[in-house]
């Protein structure tokens, strides 16, 4: 027991492993709470509980390193260095890593099939999917292609791709689409757009299943769950899809399979 550290030694070690000036500087960055927000010196002082003199000294270093910028009015905004580091922190996280867990949760919660579609020319492509745990279900294969003019995901992608007509206008206005037997007489679906922080629509999140199980209540629950999932994903999504989103190995297409079928 002679080697066990005393409480005083533990406390000393904690202090030795921290630099309070660095922590105060980081706390200033954490004062920003909204995208594109600008803060005055007074607002920084209020949110950080630091003195204005201390804030000015810390901000001087943050500005020199590119973490903050101060405009001609004296307003502080986050600097470009943070954006660069933010891209690096997500460099190894692809769409699959972000979307597959969400699809799993949606499928398990609704007990229906969940999927993520992207536009692929004149068609829509199922990039990722999580099939329903039920034996009677809408069974999807990743890589299957379907028409853009039918089905909830198709109508949604067409609408946000600039399609005209009342159906497209309603999809853009509401931000979701419901289809009942549109592409397949046995199936129903709800779809919402997946939008990044730049406002770009990356694809459509969808919950689909046998039409007999899609009651008004289930449709509403699915719609809310999809909107909440899309909202939670938005800050994590890439701002740019360099090289496209159809990355090698993203899906395995099995030609000749009955794609998007109802099964039991």
C-alpha positions in Angstrom: 0.0 0.0 0.0 3.0 2.2 0.3 2.8 3.1 -3.4 -0.9 4.2 -3.4 -1.1 7.9 -4.1 -2.5 10.1 -1.4 -5.5 12.4 -2.1 -3.2 15.4 -2.1 -0.9 13.6 -4.7 -3.9 12.8 -6.9 -5.1 16.4 -6.8 -1.6 17.6 -7.6 -1.4 15.3 -10.6 -4.7 16.5 -11.9 -3.5 20.1 -11.8 -0.2 19.1 -13.4 -2.1 17.7 -16.4 -4.1 20.8 -17.2 -3.4 24.3 -18.4 -6.0 26.7 -17.2 -5.3 29.3 -19.9 -6.0 26.7 -22.6 -9.2 25.6 -20.9 -10.4 29.2 -20.7 -9.6 29.7 -24.4 -11.5 26.6 -25.3 -14.4 27.8 -23.1 -14.6 30.9 -25.3 -15.1 28.7 -28.4 -17.8 26.8 -26.6 -19.7 30.0 -26.2 -20.8 29.8 -29.8 -24.1 27.9 -30.0 -25.6 28.5 -33.5 -24.3 28.2 -37.0 -22.8 31.5 -38.3 -23.3 33.2 -34.9 -21.4 36.3 -34.1 -20.8 37.5 -30.6 -19.7 40.8 -29.1 -17.2 41.2 -26.3 -20.0 41.8 -23.9 -21.8 38.6 -25.0 -18.6 36.5 -24.6 -18.1 37.9 -21.1 -21.7 37.1 -20.2 -21.5 33.5 -21.5 -18.0 32.7 -20.3 -18.0 34.5 -17.0 -14.5 35.7 -17.8 -13.4 39.3 -17.6 -13.2 41.4 -20.8 -9.5 41.9 -20.3 -8.9 38.1 -20.1 -11.2 37.5 -23.1 -9.3 40.0 -25.2 -5.9 38.4 -24.4 -7.2 34.9 -25.1 -9.0 36.0 -28.3 -5.8 37.5 -29.6 -4.1 34.1 -29.5 -7.2 32.4 -31.0 -7.3 34.9 -33.8 -3.7 34.5 -34.6 -4.1 30.7 -34.9 -7.2 31.0 -37.1 -9.7 29.7 -34.5 -11.5 33.1 -34.3 -12.0 36.1 -36.5 -13.0 39.6 -35.4 -14.7 41.8 -38.0 -14.7 45.6 -38.4 -17.5 46.0 -36.0 -15.7 44.1 -33.3 -17.9 41.0 -33.6 -16.2 37.6 -33.0 -17.0 34.7 -35.3 -15.5 31.2 -35.5 -12.5 30.9 -37.7 -11.7 28.8 -40.7 -9.2 26.6 -38.8 -12.1 25.1 -36.9 -13.8 24.2 -40.2 -10.7 22.5 -41.4 -10.3 20.5 -38.2 -14.0 19.6 -38.3 -13.6 18.1 -41.8 -10.6 16.1 -40.6 -12.5 14.8 -37.6 -15.1 13.3 -39.9 -12.7 12.2 -42.6 -12.9 8.5 -41.7 -16.7 8.5 -41.1 -18.6 7.7 -44.3 -22.3 7.9 -45.0 -22.6 4.3 -44.2 -21.2 4.7 -40.7 -23.7 7.5 -40.0 -26.8 6.2 -41.7 -26.8 2.4 -41.0 -27.3 2.7 -37.2 -30.1 5.1 -37.8 -31.8 2.7 -40.3 -31.4 -0.1 -37.8 -33.1 1.9 -35.0 -35.9 3.0 -37.4 -36.5 -0.6 -38.5 -36.5 -2.0 -35.0 -38.8 0.7 -33.7 -41.4 0.6 -36.5 -40.9 -3.2 -37.2 -40.8 -2.2 -40.8 -38.1 -1.8 -43.5 -36.0 1.4 -43.4 -33.9 2.6 -46.3 -31.8 5.4 -47.7 -32.3 6.3 -51.4 -30.2 8.6 -53.7 -31.0 9.8 -57.2 -29.1 7.9 -59.8 -29.8 9.5 -63.2 -33.4 8.9 -64.1 -33.8 6.3 -61.3 -33.5 6.2 -57.5 -31.1 3.8 -55.9 -31.3 2.0 -52.6 -27.9 2.8 -51.1 -28.5 1.4 -47.6 -31.3 -0.5 -46.1 -32.3 -2.4 -42.9 -35.1 -4.9 -43.6 -38.0 -5.4 -41.2 -37.5 -8.1 -38.5 -41.0 -9.5 -39.5 -41.2 -12.5 -41.8 -44.0 -10.7 -43.8 -42.3 -7.5 -44.9 -41.1 -5.2 -47.7 -37.8 -6.9 -48.6 -35.2 -4.5 -50.2 -31.8 -5.2 -51.6 -29.1 -2.6 -51.5 -28.3 -1.5 -55.0 -31.8 -2.0 -56.3 -33.1 0.8 -58.6 -36.6 2.1 -58.8 -38.5 4.8 -60.8 -38.2 8.4 -59.7 -41.8 9.2 -60.5 -43.4 6.7 -58.1 -43.1 5.8 -54.4 -42.5 8.1 -51.5 -38.7 8.3 -51.9 -39.0 8.8 -55.7 -41.5 11.6 -55.5 -39.4 13.3 -52.7 -36.1 13.1 -54.7 -37.8 14.3 -57.8 -39.3 17.2 -55.9 -36.1 18.4 -54.4 -34.4 17.8 -57.7 -36.5 20.5 -59.3 -39.6 18.6 -60.6 -42.7 20.6 -61.3 -46.3 19.9 -60.5 -48.6 19.9 -57.5 -47.2 16.7 -56.0 -43.6 18.0 -56.1 -44.7 21.4 -54.7 -46.5 19.7 -51.8 -43.4 17.6 -51.1 -41.1 20.7 -51.0 -43.7 22.6 -48.8 -44.2 19.8 -46.2 -40.8 18.2 -46.3 -42.1 14.7 -46.4 -44.1 12.3 -48.7 -46.5 9.5 -48.0 -47.3 6.9 -50.7 -50.0 4.2 -50.4 -49.8 1.6 -53.2 -48.1 4.0 -55.5 -45.2 1.8 -56.9 -46.5 -1.5 -55.6 -50.1 -2.1 -54.7 -49.1 -4.1 -51.6 -46.7 -1.5 -50.2 -46.9 1.9 -48.3 -44.0 4.2 -47.4 -43.1 7.5 -45.7 -40.0 9.5 -46.8 -38.2 12.6 -45.7 -35.2 14.4 -47.1 -31.7 14.1 -45.6 -30.3 17.6 -45.7 -26.8 18.7 -44.6 -25.9 22.0 -42.9 -25.4 23.6 -46.3 -29.0 22.9 -47.2 -28.1 20.2 -49.8 -30.4 17.2 -50.1 -28.2 14.1 -50.0 -31.0 11.6 -50.3 -34.3 10.3 -48.8 -34.8 8.4 -45.6 -37.7 6.0 -45.8 -39.8 3.6 -43.8 -41.8 1.1 -45.9 -43.9 -2.0 -45.3 -47.1 -3.9 -46.2 -50.0 -1.6 -46.8 -52.3 -3.3 -44.3 -50.1 -2.4 -41.4 -49.7 1.3 -42.3 -52.5 2.7 -40.3 -52.9 6.5 -39.9 -51.3 6.2 -36.5 -48.3 4.2 -37.8 -47.8 6.6 -40.7 -47.7 9.6 -38.3 -45.3 7.8 -35.9 -43.0 6.9 -38.8 -43.1 10.4 -40.2 -42.1 11.9 -36.8 -39.4 9.3 -36.3 -37.9 10.0 -39.7 -38.0 13.8 -39.3 -36.2 13.4 -35.9 -33.6 11.1 -37.4 -32.9 13.4 -40.3 -32.6 16.3 -37.9 -30.2 14.4 -35.6 -28.0 13.4 -38.6 -27.8 16.8 -40.2 -24.9 18.3 -38.2 -22.8 15.1 -38.8 -23.3 14.9 -42.6 -20.5 15.9 -45.0 -20.7 19.4 -46.4 -19.3 18.2 -49.7 -19.7 14.8 -51.4 -16.3 14.7 -53.1 -16.2 12.0 -55.8 -19.9 11.3 -55.3 -21.6 9.1 -52.8 -21.6 5.9 -54.8 -18.3 4.7 -53.3 -16.8 1.3 -54.2 -18.2 -1.3 -51.9 -20.9 0.9 -50.6 -23.5 -1.8 -51.6 -23.6 -5.2 -53.3 -25.9 -5.4 -56.2 -27.3 -8.8 -57.0 -28.6 -8.8 -60.6 -31.6 -10.9 -61.3 -33.0 -10.7 -57.8 -36.7 -9.6 -57.3 -35.9 -6.1 -56.0 -38.1 -4.2 -53.6 -40.6 -7.1 -53.2 -43.2 -7.9 -50.6 -42.3 -11.2 -49.0 -43.8 -13.5 -46.4 
